[in-house]
Amino acid sequence: MIHPKVLKGFRDSMPSQEIIRKQVIATLEHDFSLHGFVPIDTPVLEYTEVLLGKGGGETDKQIFHFADNGGRDVALRFDLTVPFARYMAAHTNEIPLPFKRFHIAKVWRGENPQKGRFREFFQCDFDIVGIDSPYADSEILGMMHSALSALGLQRFSIKVAHRGLFNAFLTHIGCIEHSVEILRTVDKLRKIGEDAVLEQLQMLVGDSSLARKILDYITTDPSGSPKETLAKLSALAGNETEHTERMNTIFFVLEELGIADRFSIDPSITRGLDYYTGVVYETFLDDLPEIGSICSGGRYNDLATLYTKEHLPGVGSSIGLDRLLAALEELGSPLLQDIASSDVIILNQDEHLRPHYQVFAARLRNAGVRCDTYLAQKKLVAQFKYAQQNHIPFAILFTEEDIQSGSCTLRHLDSRKDFPGLTVEQVVKQIKRK
């Protein structure tokens, strides 16, 4: 016999887990639609050449790629952004700009599995393409706040920086030729600490004083207002104005929305992927910072240039659903407690009454109540056990009088309290009340 084992970094999803995932996805999809965003999808497999070269560094090494049956070099998508750039290049003439999309699907990376992080996992992306504007940047940031709030999260912090401002600083101190390596090194700050980052920077730029300047920049005290922090960073970058003004506009909009207290300037946020060109951001849970960023992204104005000559600036963000779900579980979120497969189950007391059960169930479903019917011929004790295993809170039983009158007995399974003689309409009200 074949052993039913699962590959390392991959996993099966049980019904209770999948119910929660679907609830989270439905909540996010509703929130995105409120902002005028529309769903898309792209193939799981792409030509390897489409994916390579824009993730950068470690990401390129983590791509699952192989030759298919036709000898073509293909790869599993490692994120949803690079395929989206290819998608935009292929369908530019069919899509009105600016284009607002969201995409919730699986991606694959051959990295070391860890808590809340697997080789196969869900990402949830939302982007605005076709416009380079601080108002598009601020809309994405506002949506991050809105989406996380819709999921019941109240204690989170969104840290924002600007790649262009950082590059202006590197140009000012004469290190711009090492910008890619410096950005990747700075991105490791939370993982390896200041001393290790300083050591790596010294090896990169070959000058301890320059390495110290870079470390001082990324550890600039952000305790003042965003405007004050940006003024400090601008001065370090030779009084840079373009990117600084853009960031000031973004934070002005966040202030007007009344959500600026969730956001702060953090120049150490650089994002490890090479395609970011402007504002970048990461989101951390105040009560669970060790789990890492649960929602991150930034502006990528040149990503589509690999696939088209048309300029398609974009900005977006990505929620790591698996990491988010792991965080919600650890925080004991109420969102994870509704894992019932149905609101109510009709128990099978008499085989001859099956048509009656089906009609009664159909009426409940038409009223918006999730209703299961027990299909097997087993004793009631086994049927109650089935309901318990599926976390179903109510059961319906019928007496002879109920059959004649078109009513039923509704039982709340936890308390074992019965509500006899209820009509379909009364059952609906009782279940919705609970």
Long-range contacts (C-beta under 8 A, 24 or more apart in sequence): 7-119, 8-113, 8-119, 9-110, 9-111, 9-113, 9-118, 9-119, 9-120, 10-118, 10-119, 10-120, 11-118, 11-120, 15-339, 15-341, 15-390, 16-339, 16-391, 17-325, 19-338, 19-339, 19-340, 19-341, 20-325, 20-335, 20-336, 20-338, 20-339, 21-122, 21-321, 21-325, 23-335, 23-338, 24-151, 24-321, 24-324, 24-325, 24-328, 24-335, 25-104, 25-124, 25-321, 27-150, 27-151, 28-102, 28-104, 28-124, 28-147, 28-150, 28-151, 28-319, 29-102, 29-104, 30-150, 31-143, 31-146, 31-147, 31-150, 32-102, 32-126, 32-143, 32-147, 34-146, 35-100, 35-139, 35-143, 35-146, 36-100, 37-100, 37-101, 37-102, 37-126, 37-143, 38-100, 38-101, 38-102, 39-101, 39-102, 39-103, 39-104, 40-84, 40-87, 40-101, 40-102, 40-103, 41-103, 41-105, 42-77, 42-80, 42-83, 42-84, 42-86, 42-87, 42-103, 42-105, 43-77, 43-83, 44-76, 44-77, 44-106, 45-74, 45-75, 45-76, 45-77, 46-74, 46-75, 46-77, 46-83, 46-86, 47-72, 47-73, 47-74, 47-75, 48-73, 48-74, 48-75, 49-73, 50-75, 50-82, 50-83, 50-86, 50-307, 51-75, 51-77, 51-78, 51-82, 51-83, 53-306, 54-82, 54-85, 54-273, 54-274, 54-275, 54-303, 54-306, 55-79, 55-82, 55-273, 55-274, 55-275, 56-180, 56-184, 56-272, 56-273, 56-274, 56-275, 57-184, 57-272, 57-274, 58-111, 58-272, 59-109, 59-272, 59-273, 61-110, 62-109, 62-110, 62-111, 63-109, 63-110, 64-108, 64-109, 64-110, 76-107, 76-108, 77-107, 77-108, 78-107, 78-108, 78-109, 79-107, 79-123, 79-125, 79-273, 79-318, 80-105, 80-107, 80-123, 80-125, 80-318, 81-125, 81-127, 81-275, 81-300, 81-303, 81-316, 81-318, 82-275, 82-303, 84-125, 84-127, 84-129, 85-300, 85-303, 85-304, 85-306, 85-307, 85-312, 85-314, 86-307, 88-129, 88-304, 88-307, 88-308, 88-312, 88-314, 89-304, 89-307, 89-308, 89-310, 89-312, 90-307, 92-308, 92-310, 92-312, 97-129, 97-130, 97-131, 98-128, 98-129, 98-130, 98-131, 98-136, 99-128, 99-129, 99-130, 100-126, 100-127, 100-128, 101-125, 101-126, 101-127, 101-129, 102-126, 102-127, 104-321, 115-291, 115-326, 116-291, 116-320, 116-322, 116-323, 116-325, 116-326, 116-327, 117-320, 117-322, 117-323, 118-322, 121-320, 121-321, 121-322, 121-323, 122-320, 122-321, 122-322, 123-318, 123-319, 123-320, 123-321, 124-318, 124-319, 124-320, 124-321, 125-297, 125-316, 125-317, 125-318, 125-319, 126-316, 126-317, 127-314, 127-315, 127-316, 127-317, 128-314, 128-315, 128-316, 129-304, 129-312, 129-313, 129-314, 129-316, 130-312, 130-313, 130-314, 131-313, 132-299, 132-301, 132-313, 134-246, 134-247, 134-249, 134-250, 134-253, 135-249, 135-253, 136-315, 137-246, 137-250, 137-278, 137-279, 137-299, 137-315, 138-249, 138-250, 138-253, 138-254, 140-297, 140-315, 140-316, 140-317, 141-250, 141-254, 141-263, 141-281, 141-317, 142-253, 142-254, 142-257, 142-259, 143-317, 144-281, 144-283, 144-295, 144-317, 145-259, 145-262, 147-295, 147-319, 148-283, 148-294, 148-295, 151-324, 151-328, 151-333, 151-335, 152-333, 152-334, 152-335, 153-285, 153-328, 153-333, 155-285, 155-286, 155-287, 156-262, 156-283, 156-284, 156-285, 156-286, 156-294, 157-262, 157-263, 157-264, 157-283, 157-284, 157-286, 158-262, 158-263, 158-264, 158-281, 158-282, 158-283, 158-295, 159-263, 159-264, 159-265, 159-266, 159-269, 159-281, 159-282, 159-283, 159-284, 160-247, 160-250, 160-263, 160-264, 160-265, 160-266, 160-269, 160-279, 160-280, 160-281, 161-265, 161-266, 161-267, 161-268, 161-269, 161-270, 161-279, 161-280, 161-281, 162-243, 162-246, 162-247, 162-278, 162-279, 162-280, 163-270, 163-271, 163-276, 163-277, 163-278, 163-279, 163-280, 163-298, 163-299, 164-242, 164-243, 164-277, 164-278, 165-233, 165-234, 165-237, 165-240, 165-243, 165-244, 165-247, 165-267, 166-217, 166-237, 166-267, 166-270, 168-237, 168-238, 168-240, 168-243, 169-217, 169-233, 169-236, 169-237, 169-238, 169-240, 170-214, 171-237, 171-238, 172-236, 172-237, 172-238, 172-240, 173-210, 173-213, 173-214, 174-210, 175-205, 175-210, 175-214, 178-204, 178-205, 180-274, 182-214, 183-270, 183-271, 183-272, 184-270, 184-272, 186-214, 186-218, 186-268, 186-270, 187-270, 187-271, 187-272, 189-218, 189-268, 190-268, 190-292, 194-219, 217-267, 218-267, 218-268, 218-270, 219-267, 219-268, 220-267, 222-264, 222-265, 222-266, 222-267, 226-251, 226-260, 226-263, 226-264, 226-265, 227-251, 229-264, 229-265, 230-265, 233-265, 233-267, 243-278, 246-278, 246-279, 247-279, 250-279, 271-296, 271-297, 271-298, 275-300, 275-302, 275-303, 276-300, 277-301, 277-302, 278-315, 279-315, 281-317, 285-327, 285-331, 287-331, 288-327, 288-330, 288-331, 291-323, 291-326, 291-327, 291-330, 292-323, 293-320, 294-319, 294-320, 294-323, 294-324, 294-327, 295-319, 295-320, 295-324, 339-391, 340-370, 340-390, 340-391, 340-392, 340-393, 341-370, 341-372, 341-390, 341-391, 341-392, 342-370, 342-371, 342-372, 342-390, 342-392, 343-369, 343-370, 343-371, 343-392, 343-393, 343-394, 343-431, 344-369, 344-370, 344-371, 344-372, 344-392, 344-393, 344-394, 344-395, 344-396, 344-410, 344-427, 344-431, 345-371, 345-372, 345-373, 345-374, 345-383, 345-386, 345-387, 345-390, 345-392, 345-394, 345-395, 345-396, 346-371, 346-372, 346-373, 346-374, 346-395, 346-396, 347-374, 347-380, 347-383, 347-384, 347-395, 347-396, 347-397, 348-373, 348-374, 348-375, 348-376, 348-377, 348-378, 348-383, 349-380, 349-397, 349-398, 351-377, 353-398, 353-403, 356-398, 356-403, 360-396, 360-408, 360-424, 363-424, 364-424, 364-427, 364-428, 367-424, 367-425, 367-428, 368-428, 369-427, 369-428, 369-431, 369-432, 384-413, 387-413, 388-413, 393-431, 393-434, 394-431, 394-434, 396-427
